[in-house]
């Protein structure tokens, strides 16, 4: 079956270069990629992100700016 796929120029150049370095065609490389994605089955859900809880002495609206956030949460 034939289909049309729009591939941005920079991506297509990388595709052609990779295919040439592997001694295959762009078509073969695309088919391998599609088969790999389909073979993988359903995508696994990502790990749940735990956000830090910032406790307040006075619950309600909290006025935060970047400086206050950096005071409360340690960043690497």
N, CA, C, O and CB atoms as a CASP TS submission, in Angstrom:
PFRMAT TS
TARGET T0000
AUTHOR 0000-0000-0000
METHOD Language model
MODEL 1
PARENT N/A
ATOM      1  N   UNK     1       0.841  -1.169   0.000  1.00  0.00           N
ATOM      2  CA  UNK     1       0.000   0.000   0.000  1.00  0.00           C
ATOM      3  C   UNK     1       0.891   1.240   0.000  1.00  0.00           C
ATOM      4  O   UNK     1       1.940   1.267   0.644  1.00  0.00           O
ATOM      5  CB  UNK     1      -0.959  -0.006   1.214  1.00  0.00           C
ATOM      6  N   UNK     2       0.466   2.236  -0.714  1.00  0.00           N
ATOM      7  CA  UNK     2       1.201   3.494  -0.758  1.00  0.00           C
ATOM      8  C   UNK     2       0.525   4.510   0.158  1.00  0.00           C
ATOM      9  O   UNK     2      -0.694   4.514   0.330  1.00  0.00           O
ATOM     10  CB  UNK     2       1.285   4.035  -2.210  1.00  0.00           C
ATOM     11  N   UNK     3       1.352   5.363   0.736  1.00  0.00           N
ATOM     12  CA  UNK     3       0.827   6.461   1.542  1.00  0.00           C
ATOM     13  C   UNK     3       1.787   7.636   1.417  1.00  0.00           C
ATOM     14  O   UNK     3       2.924   7.483   0.971  1.00  0.00           O
ATOM     15  CB  UNK     3       0.643   6.036   3.041  1.00  0.00           C
ATOM     16  N   UNK     4       1.317   8.793   1.812  1.00  0.00           N
ATOM     17  CA  UNK     4       2.146   9.984   1.773  1.00  0.00           C
ATOM     18  C   UNK     4       2.351  10.483   3.189  1.00  0.00           C
ATOM     19  O   UNK     4       1.399  10.615   3.958  1.00  0.00           O
ATOM     20  CB  UNK     4       1.513  11.079   0.886  1.00  0.00           C
ATOM     21  N   UNK     5       3.598  10.760   3.527  1.00  0.00           N
ATOM     22  CA  UNK     5       3.928  11.271   4.853  1.00  0.00           C
ATOM     23  C   UNK     5       4.780  12.514   4.657  1.00  0.00           C
ATOM     24  O   UNK     5       5.757  12.492   3.908  1.00  0.00           O
ATOM     25  CB  UNK     5       4.673  10.193   5.728  1.00  0.00           C
ATOM     26  N   UNK     6       4.415  13.589   5.325  1.00  0.00           N
ATOM     27  CA  UNK     6       5.211  14.814   5.265  1.00  0.00           C
ATOM     28  C   UNK     6       6.289  14.738   6.340  1.00  0.00           C
ATOM     29  O   UNK     6       5.986  14.658   7.531  1.00  0.00           O
ATOM     30  CB  UNK     6       4.316  16.087   5.454  1.00  0.00           C
ATOM     31  N   UNK     7       7.537  14.764   5.916  1.00  0.00           N
ATOM     32  CA  UNK     7       8.672  14.714   6.827  1.00  0.00           C
ATOM     33  C   UNK     7       9.429  16.028   6.679  1.00  0.00           C
ATOM     34  O   UNK     7       9.811  16.396   5.568  1.00  0.00           O
ATOM     35  CB  UNK     7       9.601  13.476   6.532  1.00  0.00           C
ATOM     36  N   UNK     8       9.650  16.742   7.782  1.00  0.00           N
ATOM     37  CA  UNK     8      10.392  18.006   7.697  1.00  0.00           C
ATOM     38  C   UNK     8      11.774  17.786   7.079  1.00  0.00           C
ATOM     39  O   UNK     8      12.400  16.747   7.287  1.00  0.00           O
ATOM     40  CB  UNK     8      10.533  18.643   9.097  1.00  0.00           C
ATOM     41  N   UNK     9      12.236  18.770   6.323  1.00  0.00           N
ATOM     42  CA  UNK     9      13.507  18.653   5.609  1.00  0.00           C
ATOM     43  C   UNK     9      14.680  18.222   6.490  1.00  0.00           C
ATOM     44  O   UNK     9      15.422  17.320   6.101  1.00  0.00           O
ATOM     45  CB  UNK     9      13.834  19.961   4.966  1.00  0.00           C
ATOM     46  N   UNK    10      14.877  18.837   7.674  1.00  0.00           N
ATOM     47  CA  UNK    10      16.025  18.411   8.500  1.00  0.00           C
ATOM     48  C   UNK    10      15.932  16.936   8.907  1.00  0.00           C
ATOM     49  O   UNK    10      16.943  16.234   8.939  1.00  0.00           O
ATOM     50  CB  UNK    10      16.119  19.283   9.758  1.00  0.00           C
ATOM     51  N   UNK    11      14.731  16.475   9.214  1.00  0.00           N
ATOM     52  CA  UNK    11      14.537  15.077   9.613  1.00  0.00           C
ATOM     53  C   UNK    11      14.789  14.165   8.419  1.00  0.00           C
ATOM     54  O   UNK    11      15.392  13.101   8.564  1.00  0.00           O
ATOM     55  CB  UNK    11      13.105  14.853  10.177  1.00  0.00           C
ATOM     56  N   UNK    12      14.334  14.573   7.252  1.00  0.00           N
ATOM     57  CA  UNK    12      14.533  13.758   6.050  1.00  0.00           C
ATOM     58  C   UNK    12      16.016  13.633   5.700  1.00  0.00           C
ATOM     59  O   UNK    12      16.473  12.569   5.283  1.00  0.00           O
ATOM     60  CB  UNK    12      13.765  14.360   4.866  1.00  0.00           C
ATOM     61  N   UNK    13      16.757  14.716   5.868  1.00  0.00           N
ATOM     62  CA  UNK    13      18.195  14.660   5.600  1.00  0.00           C
ATOM     63  C   UNK    13      18.880  13.677   6.556  1.00  0.00           C
ATOM     64  O   UNK    13      19.757  12.915   6.151  1.00  0.00           O
ATOM     65  CB  UNK    13      18.826  16.068   5.732  1.00  0.00           C
ATOM     66  N   UNK    14      18.469  13.705   7.827  1.00  0.00           N
ATOM     67  CA  UNK    14      19.033  12.758   8.797  1.00  0.00           C
ATOM     68  C   UNK    14      18.643  11.328   8.444  1.00  0.00           C
ATOM     69  O   UNK    14      19.453  10.410   8.572  1.00  0.00           O
ATOM     70  CB  UNK    14      18.561  13.098  10.224  1.00  0.00           C
ATOM     71  N   UNK    15      17.405  11.140   8.001  1.00  0.00           N
ATOM     72  CA  UNK    15      16.916   9.820   7.604  1.00  0.00           C
ATOM     73  C   UNK    15      17.740   9.267   6.442  1.00  0.00           C
ATOM     74  O   UNK    15      18.193   8.124   6.485  1.00  0.00           O
ATOM     75  CB  UNK    15      15.427   9.889   7.216  1.00  0.00           C
ATOM     76  N   UNK    16      17.930  10.084   5.405  1.00  0.00           N
ATOM     77  CA  UNK    16      18.688   9.646   4.238  1.00  0.00           C
ATOM     78  C   UNK    16      20.142   9.335   4.619  1.00  0.00           C
ATOM     79  O   UNK    16      20.716   8.352   4.153  1.00  0.00           O
ATOM     80  CB  UNK    16      18.640  10.721   3.135  1.00  0.00           C
ATOM     81  N   UNK    17      20.717  10.170   5.456  1.00  0.00           N
ATOM     82  CA  UNK    17      22.095   9.961   5.884  1.00  0.00           C
ATOM     83  C   UNK    17      22.223   8.655   6.671  1.00  0.00           C
ATOM     84  O   UNK    17      23.149   7.876   6.443  1.00  0.00           O
ATOM     85  CB  UNK    17      22.580  11.149   6.735  1.00  0.00           C
ATOM     86  N   UNK    18      21.305   8.423   7.580  1.00  0.00           N
ATOM     87  CA  UNK    18      21.335   7.190   8.389  1.00  0.00           C
ATOM     88  C   UNK    18      21.137   5.964   7.512  1.00  0.00           C
ATOM     89  O   UNK    18      21.834   4.961   7.669  1.00  0.00           O
ATOM     90  CB  UNK    18      20.251   7.230   9.485  1.00  0.00           C
ATOM     91  N   UNK    19      20.191   6.045   6.594  1.00  0.00           N
ATOM     92  CA  UNK    19      19.938   4.922   5.693  1.00  0.00           C
ATOM     93  C   UNK    19      21.182   4.619   4.857  1.00  0.00           C
ATOM     94  O   UNK    19      21.546   3.456   4.687  1.00  0.00           O
ATOM     95  CB  UNK    19      18.733   5.223   4.775  1.00  0.00           C
ATOM     96  N   UNK    20      21.830   5.652   4.339  1.00  0.00           N
ATOM     97  CA  UNK    20      23.030   5.452   3.528  1.00  0.00           C
ATOM     98  C   UNK    20      24.148   4.827   4.358  1.00  0.00           C
ATOM     99  O   UNK    20      24.862   3.946   3.879  1.00  0.00           O
ATOM    100  CB  UNK    20      23.499   6.784   2.925  1.00  0.00           C
ATOM    101  N   UNK    21      24.301   5.283   5.597  1.00  0.00           N
ATOM    102  CA  UNK    21      25.372   4.732   6.433  1.00  0.00           C
ATOM    103  C   UNK    21      25.118   3.276   6.790  1.00  0.00           C
ATOM    104  O   UNK    21      26.058   2.530   7.064  1.00  0.00           O
ATOM    105  CB  UNK    21      25.523   5.554   7.706  1.00  0.00           C
ATOM    106  N   UNK    22      23.839   2.861   6.787  1.00  0.00           N
ATOM    107  CA  UNK    22      23.499   1.465   7.075  1.00  0.00           C
ATOM    108  C   UNK    22      23.401   0.630   5.808  1.00  0.00           C
ATOM    109  O   UNK    22      23.201  -0.582   5.876  1.00  0.00           O
ATOM    110  CB  UNK    22      22.189   1.390   7.838  1.00  0.00           C
ATOM    111  N   UNK    23      23.541   1.268   4.658  1.00  0.00           N
ATOM    112  CA  UNK    23      23.450   0.543   3.394  1.00  0.00           C
ATOM    113  C   UNK    23      22.031   0.120   3.064  1.00  0.00           C
ATOM    114  O   UNK    23      21.825  -0.904   2.413  1.00  0.00           O
ATOM    115  CB  UNK    23      24.338  -0.667   3.431  1.00  0.00           C
ATOM    116  N   UNK    24      21.050   0.896   3.506  1.00  0.00           N
ATOM    117  CA  UNK    24      19.653   0.584   3.197  1.00  0.00           C
ATOM    118  C   UNK    24      18.994   1.828   2.614  1.00  0.00           C
ATOM    119  O   UNK    24      19.633   2.868   2.454  1.00  0.00           O
ATOM    120  CB  UNK    24      18.886   0.089   4.470  1.00  0.00           C
ATOM    121  N   UNK    25      17.718   1.710   2.302  1.00  0.00           N
ATOM    122  CA  UNK    25      16.993   2.857   1.754  1.00  0.00           C
ATOM    123  C   UNK    25      16.195   3.535   2.864  1.00  0.00           C
ATOM    124  O   UNK    25      16.004   2.973   3.943  1.00  0.00           O
ATOM    125  CB  UNK    25      16.053   2.418   0.595  1.00  0.00           C
ATOM    126  N   UNK    26      15.737   4.745   2.584  1.00  0.00           N
ATOM    127  CA  UNK    26      14.893   5.457   3.544  1.00  0.00           C
ATOM    128  C   UNK    26      13.614   4.669   3.795  1.00  0.00           C
ATOM    129  O   UNK    26      13.122   4.613   4.923  1.00  0.00           O
ATOM    130  CB  UNK    26      14.561   6.880   3.034  1.00  0.00           C
ATOM    131  N   UNK    27      13.082   4.067   2.749  1.00  0.00           N
ATOM    132  CA  UNK    27      11.863   3.263   2.879  1.00  0.00           C
ATOM    133  C   UNK    27      12.071   2.119   3.867  1.00  0.00           C
ATOM    134  O   UNK    27      11.230   1.884   4.735  1.00  0.00           O
ATOM    135  CB  UNK    27      11.433   2.708   1.509  1.00  0.00           C
ATOM    136  N   UNK    28      13.194   1.404   3.734  1.00  0.00           N
ATOM    137  CA  UNK    28      13.473   0.289   4.639  1.00  0.00           C
ATOM    138  C   UNK    28      13.612   0.761   6.085  1.00  0.00           C
ATOM    139  O   UNK    28      13.134   0.101   7.008  1.00  0.00           O
ATOM    140  CB  UNK    28      14.745  -0.439   4.205  1.00  0.00           C
ATOM    141  N   UNK    29      14.262   1.893   6.276  1.00  0.00           N
ATOM    142  CA  UNK    29      14.448   2.435   7.617  1.00  0.00           C
ATOM    143  C   UNK    29      13.108   2.844   8.228  1.00  0.00           C
ATOM    144  O   UNK    29      12.857   2.591   9.406  1.00  0.00           O
ATOM    145  CB  UNK    29      15.404   3.636   7.581  1.00  0.00           C
ATOM    146  N   UNK    30      12.255   3.471   7.429  1.00  0.00           N
ATOM    147  CA  UNK    30      10.931   3.873   7.907  1.00  0.00           C
ATOM    148  C   UNK    30      10.110   2.635   8.277  1.00  0.00           C
ATOM    149  O   UNK    30       9.456   2.612   9.319  1.00  0.00           O
ATOM    150  CB  UNK    30      10.190   4.715   6.831  1.00  0.00           C
ATOM    151  N   UNK    31      10.143   1.612   7.428  1.00  0.00           N
ATOM    152  CA  UNK    31       9.380   0.393   7.715  1.00  0.00           C
ATOM    153  C   UNK    31       9.859  -0.285   8.991  1.00  0.00           C
ATOM    154  O   UNK    31       9.049  -0.779   9.775  1.00  0.00           O
ATOM    155  CB  UNK    31       9.482  -0.581   6.546  1.00  0.00           C
ATOM    156  N   UNK    32      11.183  -0.311   9.203  1.00  0.00           N
ATOM    157  CA  UNK    32      11.706  -0.885  10.447  1.00  0.00           C
ATOM    158  C   UNK    32      11.206  -0.125  11.660  1.00  0.00           C
ATOM    159  O   UNK    32      10.844  -0.727  12.671  1.00  0.00           O
ATOM    160  CB  UNK    32      13.230  -0.891  10.433  1.00  0.00           C
ATOM    161  N   UNK    33      11.186   1.198  11.562  1.00  0.00           N
ATOM    162  CA  UNK    33      10.709   2.017  12.670  1.00  0.00           C
ATOM    163  C   UNK    33       9.238   1.781  12.960  1.00  0.00           C
ATOM    164  O   UNK    33       8.846   1.665  14.121  1.00  0.00           O
ATOM    165  CB  UNK    33      10.942   3.477  12.376  1.00  0.00           C
ATOM    166  N   UNK    34       8.421   1.710  11.917  1.00  0.00           N
ATOM    167  CA  UNK    34       6.985   1.465  12.095  1.00  0.00           C
ATOM    168  C   UNK    34       6.767   0.092  12.708  1.00  0.00           C
ATOM    169  O   UNK    34       5.962  -0.052  13.628  1.00  0.00           O
ATOM    170  CB  UNK    34       6.233   1.579  10.746  1.00  0.00           C
ATOM    171  N   UNK    35       7.481  -0.933  12.204  1.00  0.00           N
ATOM    172  CA  UNK    35       7.330  -2.280  12.749  1.00  0.00           C
ATOM    173  C   UNK    35       7.746  -2.339  14.207  1.00  0.00           C
ATOM    174  O   UNK    35       7.116  -3.035  15.003  1.00  0.00           O
ATOM    175  CB  UNK    35       8.146  -3.273  11.938  1.00  0.00           C
ATOM    176  N   UNK    36       8.792  -1.625  14.564  1.00  0.00           N
ATOM    177  CA  UNK    36       9.265  -1.617  15.947  1.00  0.00           C
ATOM    178  C   UNK    36       8.217  -0.992  16.868  1.00  0.00           C
ATOM    179  O   UNK    36       7.969  -1.494  17.964  1.00  0.00           O
ATOM    180  CB  UNK    36      10.601  -0.853  16.057  1.00  0.00           C
ATOM    181  N   UNK    37       7.610   0.097  16.424  1.00  0.00           N
ATOM    182  CA  UNK    37       6.585   0.752  17.236  1.00  0.00           C
ATOM    183  C   UNK    37       5.368  -0.154  17.394  1.00  0.00           C
ATOM    184  O   UNK    37       4.824  -0.275  18.492  1.00  0.00           O
ATOM    185  CB  UNK    37       6.172   2.094  16.606  1.00  0.00           C
ATOM    186  N   UNK    38       4.938  -0.791  16.305  1.00  0.00           N
ATOM    187  CA  UNK    38       3.760  -1.648  16.358  1.00  0.00           C
ATOM    188  C   UNK    38       4.014  -2.923  17.153  1.00  0.00           C
ATOM    189  O   UNK    38       3.100  -3.444  17.792  1.00  0.00           O
ATOM    190  CB  UNK    38       3.310  -1.999  14.957  1.00  0.00           C
ATOM    191  N   UNK    39       5.224  -3.424  17.121  1.00  0.00           N
ATOM    192  CA  UNK    39       5.570  -4.640  17.841  1.00  0.00           C
ATOM    193  C   UNK    39       5.578  -4.406  19.351  1.00  0.00           C
ATOM    194  O   UNK    39       5.353  -5.330  20.132  1.00  0.00           O
ATOM    195  CB  UNK    39       6.931  -5.157  17.380  1.00  0.00           C
ATOM    196  N   UNK    40       5.836  -3.175  19.749  1.00  0.00           N
ATOM    197  CA  UNK    40       5.975  -2.849  21.164  1.00  0.00           C
ATOM    198  C   UNK    40       4.701  -2.956  21.961  1.00  0.00           C
ATOM    199  O   UNK    40       4.764  -2.953  23.190  1.00  0.00           O
ATOM    200  CB  UNK    40       6.503  -1.491  21.304  1.00  0.00           C
ATOM    201  N   UNK    41       3.554  -3.051  21.336  1.00  0.00           N
ATOM    202  CA  UNK    41       2.298  -3.125  22.068  1.00  0.00           C
ATOM    203  C   UNK    41       1.909  -1.784  22.645  1.00  0.00           C
ATOM    204  O   UNK    41       2.451  -0.749  22.255  1.00  0.00           O
ATOM    205  CB  UNK    41       2.392  -4.149  23.171  1.00  0.00           C
ATOM    206  N   UNK    42       0.961  -1.800  23.581  1.00  0.00           N
ATOM    207  CA  UNK    42       0.523  -0.531  24.148  1.00  0.00           C
ATOM    208  C   UNK    42       1.645   0.134  24.939  1.00  0.00           C
ATOM    209  O   UNK    42       2.471  -0.532  25.563  1.00  0.00           O
ATOM    210  CB  UNK    42      -0.698  -0.742  25.043  1.00  0.00           C
ATOM    211  N   UNK    43       1.652   1.441  24.895  1.00  0.00           N
ATOM    212  CA  UNK    43       2.681   2.198  25.607  1.00  0.00           C
ATOM    213  C   UNK    43       2.477   2.072  27.099  1.00  0.00           C
ATOM    214  O   UNK    43       1.348   2.104  27.588  1.00  0.00           O
ATOM    215  CB  UNK    43       2.666   3.675  25.191  1.00  0.00           C
ATOM    216  N   UNK    44       3.562   1.929  27.809  1.00  0.00           N
ATOM    217  CA  UNK    44       3.486   1.872  29.262  1.00  0.00           C
ATOM    218  C   UNK    44       3.240   3.281  29.784  1.00  0.00           C
ATOM    219  O   UNK    44       3.747   4.261  29.238  1.00  0.00           O
ATOM    220  CB  UNK    44       4.785   1.264  29.874  1.00  0.00           C
ATOM    221  N   UNK    45       2.463   3.360  30.835  1.00  0.00           N
ATOM    222  CA  UNK    45       2.211   4.675  31.404  1.00  0.00           C
ATOM    223  C   UNK    45       3.478   5.170  32.096  1.00  0.00           C
ATOM    224  O   UNK    45       4.262   4.387  32.632  1.00  0.00           O
ATOM    225  CB  UNK    45       1.016   4.633  32.395  1.00  0.00           C
ATOM    226  N   UNK    46       3.646   6.433  32.071  1.00  0.00           N
ATOM    227  CA  UNK    46       4.824   7.019  32.696  1.00  0.00           C
ATOM    228  C   UNK    46       4.677   6.970  34.207  1.00  0.00           C
ATOM    229  O   UNK    46       3.573   6.861  34.741  1.00  0.00           O
ATOM    230  CB  UNK    46       5.039   8.469  32.217  1.00  0.00           C
ATOM    231  N   UNK    47       5.798   7.051  34.873  1.00  0.00           N
ATOM    232  CA  UNK    47       5.803   7.041  36.326  1.00  0.00           C
ATOM    233  C   UNK    47       5.101   8.286  36.853  1.00  0.00           C
ATOM    234  O   UNK    47       5.268   9.381  36.317  1.00  0.00           O
ATOM    235  CB  UNK    47       7.243   6.957  36.868  1.00  0.00           C
ATOM    236  N   UNK    48       4.335   8.108  37.882  1.00  0.00           N
ATOM    237  CA  UNK    48       3.590   9.226  38.465  1.00  0.00           C
ATOM    238  C   UNK    48       4.560  10.220  39.104  1.00  0.00           C
ATOM    239  O   UNK    48       5.499   9.826  39.796  1.00  0.00           O
ATOM    240  CB  UNK    48       2.563   8.718  39.514  1.00  0.00           C
ATOM    241  N   UNK    49       4.330  11.479  38.872  1.00  0.00           N
ATOM    242  CA  UNK    49       5.181  12.532  39.412  1.00  0.00           C
ATOM    243  C   UNK    49       4.630  12.970  40.755  1.00  0.00           C
ATOM    244  O   UNK    49       3.437  13.241  40.895  1.00  0.00           O
ATOM    245  CB  UNK    49       5.276  13.733  38.439  1.00  0.00           C
ATOM    246  N   UNK    50       5.510  13.036  41.737  1.00  0.00           N
ATOM    247  CA  UNK    50       5.092  13.498  43.066  1.00  0.00           C
ATOM    248  C   UNK    50       5.600  14.921  43.252  1.00  0.00           C
ATOM    249  O   UNK    50       6.805  15.173  43.253  1.00  0.00           O
ATOM    250  CB  UNK    50       5.632  12.554  44.204  1.00  0.00           C
ATOM    251  N   UNK    51       4.675  15.825  43.405  1.00  0.00           N
ATOM    252  CA  UNK    51       5.037  17.225  43.594  1.00  0.00           C
ATOM    253  C   UNK    51       5.199  17.511  45.081  1.00  0.00           C
ATOM    254  O   UNK    51       4.491  16.930  45.904  1.00  0.00           O
ATOM    255  CB  UNK    51       3.972  18.161  42.970  1.00  0.00           C
ATOM    256  N   UNK    52       6.119  18.392  45.432  1.00  0.00           N
ATOM    257  CA  UNK    52       6.295  18.711  46.855  1.00  0.00           C
ATOM    258  C   UNK    52       5.096  19.497  47.383  1.00  0.00           C
ATOM    259  O   UNK    52       4.508  20.315  46.675  1.00  0.00           O
ATOM    260  CB  UNK    52       7.597  19.515  47.074  1.00  0.00           C
ATOM    261  N   UNK    53       4.754  19.234  48.628  1.00  0.00           N
ATOM    262  CA  UNK    53       3.660  19.957  49.276  1.00  0.00           C
ATOM    263  C   UNK    53       4.282  21.079  50.093  1.00  0.00           C
ATOM    264  O   UNK    53       5.172  20.845  50.911  1.00  0.00           O
ATOM    265  CB  UNK    53       2.782  19.006  50.179  1.00  0.00           C
ATOM    266  N   UNK    54       3.814  22.275  49.870  1.00  0.00           N
ATOM    267  CA  UNK    54       4.316  23.426  50.603  1.00  0.00           C
ATOM    268  C   UNK    54       3.295  23.762  51.680  1.00  0.00           C
ATOM    269  O   UNK    54       2.176  24.178  51.379  1.00  0.00           O
ATOM    270  CB  UNK    54       4.573  24.650  49.654  1.00  0.00           C
ATOM    271  N   UNK    55       3.689  23.577  52.943  1.00  0.00           N
ATOM    272  CA  UNK    55       2.788  23.833  54.066  1.00  0.00           C
ATOM    273  C   UNK    55       2.721  25.337  54.328  1.00  0.00           C
ATOM    274  O   UNK    55       3.698  26.064  54.149  1.00  0.00           O
ATOM    275  CB  UNK    55       3.257  23.072  55.342  1.00  0.00           C
ATOM    276  N   UNK    56       1.556  25.773  54.750  1.00  0.00           N
ATOM    277  CA  UNK    56       1.357  27.191  55.032  1.00  0.00           C
ATOM    278  C   UNK    56       0.863  27.357  56.459  1.00  0.00           C
ATOM    279  O   UNK    56       0.031  26.580  56.927  1.00  0.00           O
ATOM    280  CB  UNK    56       0.361  27.822  54.032  1.00  0.00           C
ATOM    281  N   UNK    57       1.374  28.367  57.148  1.00  0.00           N
ATOM    282  CA  UNK    57       0.897  28.667  58.504  1.00  0.00           C
ATOM    283  C   UNK    57      -0.490  29.277  58.445  1.00  0.00           C
ATOM    284  O   UNK    57      -1.268  29.174  59.393  1.00  0.00           O
ATOM    285  CB  UNK    57       1.869  29.620  59.232  1.00  0.00           C
ATOM    286  N   UNK    58      -0.796  29.917  57.316  1.00  0.00           N
ATOM    287  CA  UNK    58      -2.112  30.528  57.125  1.00  0.00           C
ATOM    288  C   UNK    58      -2.693  30.003  55.817  1.00  0.00           C
ATOM    289  O   UNK    58      -2.420  30.552  54.749  1.00  0.00           O
ATOM    290  CB  UNK    58      -2.022  32.099  57.114  1.00  0.00           C
ATOM    291  N   UNK    59      -3.503  28.929  55.898  1.00  0.00           N
ATOM    292  CA  UNK    59      -4.086  28.386  54.668  1.00  0.00           C
ATOM    293  C   UNK    59      -4.917  29.428  53.930  1.00  0.00           C
ATOM    294  O   UNK    59      -5.462  30.348  54.540  1.00  0.00           O
ATOM    295  CB  UNK    59      -4.948  27.169  54.985  1.00  0.00           C
ATOM    296  N   UNK    60      -5.005  29.279  52.661  1.00  0.00           N
ATOM    297  CA  UNK    60      -5.750  30.210  51.820  1.00  0.00           C
ATOM    298  C   UNK    60      -4.904  30.564  50.627  1.00  0.00           C
ATOM    299  O   UNK    60      -4.142  29.733  50.131  1.00  0.00           O
ATOM    300  CB  UNK    60      -6.157  31.481  52.601  1.00  0.00           C
ATOM    301  N   UNK    61      -5.026  31.761  50.172  1.00  0.00           N
ATOM    302  CA  UNK    61      -4.237  32.190  49.031  1.00  0.00           C
ATOM    303  C   UNK    61      -2.792  32.382  49.457  1.00  0.00           C
ATOM    304  O   UNK    61      -2.502  32.939  50.515  1.00  0.00           O
ATOM    305  CB  UNK    61      -4.803  33.485  48.425  1.00  0.00           C
ATOM    306  N   UNK    62      -1.905  31.910  48.613  1.00  0.00           N
ATOM    307  CA  UNK    62      -0.485  32.045  48.882  1.00  0.00           C
ATOM    308  C   UNK    62       0.114  32.882  47.760  1.00  0.00           C
ATOM    309  O   UNK    62      -0.073  32.593  46.578  1.00  0.00           O
ATOM    310  CB  UNK    62       0.217  30.646  48.994  1.00  0.00           C
ATOM    311  N   UNK    63       0.823  33.904  48.146  1.00  0.00           N
ATOM    312  CA  UNK    63       1.491  34.736  47.157  1.00  0.00           C
ATOM    313  C   UNK    63       2.939  34.270  47.057  1.00  0.00           C
ATOM    314  O   UNK    63       3.742  34.463  47.970  1.00  0.00           O
ATOM    315  CB  UNK    63       1.406  36.257  47.533  1.00  0.00           C
ATOM    316  N   UNK    64       3.243  33.653  45.926  1.00  0.00           N
ATOM    317  CA  UNK    64       4.587  33.127  45.723  1.00  0.00           C
ATOM    318  C   UNK    64       5.253  33.817  44.550  1.00  0.00           C
ATOM    319  O   UNK    64       4.619  34.135  43.543  1.00  0.00           O
ATOM    320  CB  UNK    64       4.550  31.615  45.496  1.00  0.00           C
ATOM    321  N   UNK    65       6.522  34.035  44.703  1.00  0.00           N
ATOM    322  CA  UNK    65       7.322  34.465  43.576  1.00  0.00           C
ATOM    323  C   UNK    65       8.503  33.496  43.492  1.00  0.00           C
ATOM    324  O   UNK    65       8.656  32.629  44.353  1.00  0.00           O
ATOM    325  CB  UNK    65       7.796  35.970  43.730  1.00  0.00           C
ATOM    326  N   UNK    66       9.307  33.632  42.499  1.00  0.00           N
ATOM    327  CA  UNK    66      10.404  32.679  42.311  1.00  0.00           C
ATOM    328  C   UNK    66      11.342  32.627  43.508  1.00  0.00           C
ATOM    329  O   UNK    66      11.802  31.547  43.878  1.00  0.00           O
ATOM    330  CB  UNK    66      11.191  33.034  41.069  1.00  0.00           C
ATOM    331  N   UNK    67      11.631  33.757  44.115  1.00  0.00           N
ATOM    332  CA  UNK    67      12.543  33.783  45.261  1.00  0.00           C
ATOM    333  C   UNK    67      11.983  32.954  46.411  1.00  0.00           C
ATOM    334  O   UNK    67      12.727  32.210  47.050  1.00  0.00           O
ATOM    335  CB  UNK    67      12.793  35.232  45.722  1.00  0.00           C
ATOM    336  N   UNK    68      10.678  33.069  46.688  1.00  0.00           N
ATOM    337  CA  UNK    68      10.074  32.302  47.777  1.00  0.00           C
ATOM    338  C   UNK    68      10.052  30.808  47.456  1.00  0.00           C
ATOM    339  O   UNK    68      10.242  29.974  48.341  1.00  0.00           O
ATOM    340  CB  UNK    68       8.650  32.801  48.053  1.00  0.00           C
ATOM    341  N   UNK    69       9.824  30.481  46.202  1.00  0.00           N
ATOM    342  CA  UNK    69       9.825  29.071  45.808  1.00  0.00           C
ATOM    343  C   UNK    69      11.212  28.480  46.020  1.00  0.00           C
ATOM    344  O   UNK    69      11.334  27.364  46.525  1.00  0.00           O
ATOM    345  CB  UNK    69       9.386  28.907  44.332  1.00  0.00           C
ATOM    346  N   UNK    70      12.250  29.204  45.645  1.00  0.00           N
ATOM    347  CA  UNK    70      13.613  28.709  45.833  1.00  0.00           C
ATOM    348  C   UNK    70      13.973  28.576  47.298  1.00  0.00           C
ATOM    349  O   UNK    70      14.810  27.740  47.639  1.00  0.00           O
ATOM    350  CB  UNK    70      14.600  29.626  45.149  1.00  0.00           C
ATOM    351  N   UNK    71      13.370  29.371  48.187  1.00  0.00           N
ATOM    352  CA  UNK    71      13.596  29.239  49.613  1.00  0.00           C
ATOM    353  C   UNK    71      13.001  27.943  50.162  1.00  0.00           C
ATOM    354  O   UNK    71      13.595  27.287  51.017  1.00  0.00           O
ATOM    355  CB  UNK    71      13.011  30.432  50.343  1.00  0.00           C
ATOM    356  N   UNK    72      11.813  27.584  49.655  1.00  0.00           N
ATOM    357  CA  UNK    72      11.061  26.444  50.174  1.00  0.00           C
ATOM    358  C   UNK    72      11.557  25.119  49.594  1.00  0.00           C
ATOM    359  O   UNK    72      11.678  24.129  50.315  1.00  0.00           O
ATOM    360  CB  UNK    72       9.580  26.617  49.873  1.00  0.00           C
ATOM    361  N   UNK    73      11.842  25.104  48.298  1.00  0.00           N
ATOM    362  CA  UNK    73      12.204  23.865  47.611  1.00  0.00           C
ATOM    363  C   UNK    73      13.676  23.916  47.220  1.00  0.00           C
ATOM    364  O   UNK    73      14.147  24.885  46.625  1.00  0.00           O
ATOM    365  CB  UNK    73      11.310  23.640  46.359  1.00  0.00           C
ATOM    366  N   UNK    74      14.387  22.850  47.570  1.00  0.00           N
ATOM    367  CA  UNK    74      15.804  22.823  47.189  1.00  0.00           C
ATOM    368  C   UNK    74      15.926  22.293  45.771  1.00  0.00           C
ATOM    369  O   UNK    74      15.395  21.231  45.448  1.00  0.00           O
ATOM    370  CB  UNK    74      16.639  21.951  48.176  1.00  0.00           C
ATOM    371  N   UNK    75      16.616  23.025  44.944  1.00  0.00           N
ATOM    372  CA  UNK    75      16.858  22.646  43.562  1.00  0.00           C
ATOM    373  C   UNK    75      18.314  22.249  43.406  1.00  0.00           C
ATOM    374  O   UNK    75      19.187  22.797  44.078  1.00  0.00           O
ATOM    375  CB  UNK    75      16.494  23.796  42.596  1.00  0.00           C
ATOM    376  N   UNK    76      18.577  21.302  42.524  1.00  0.00           N
ATOM    377  CA  UNK    76      19.986  20.877  42.340  1.00  0.00           C
ATOM    378  C   UNK    76      20.841  21.966  41.751  1.00  0.00           C
ATOM    379  O   UNK    76      22.037  21.765  41.538  1.00  0.00           O
ATOM    380  CB  UNK    76      20.063  19.656  41.447  1.00  0.00           C
TER
END
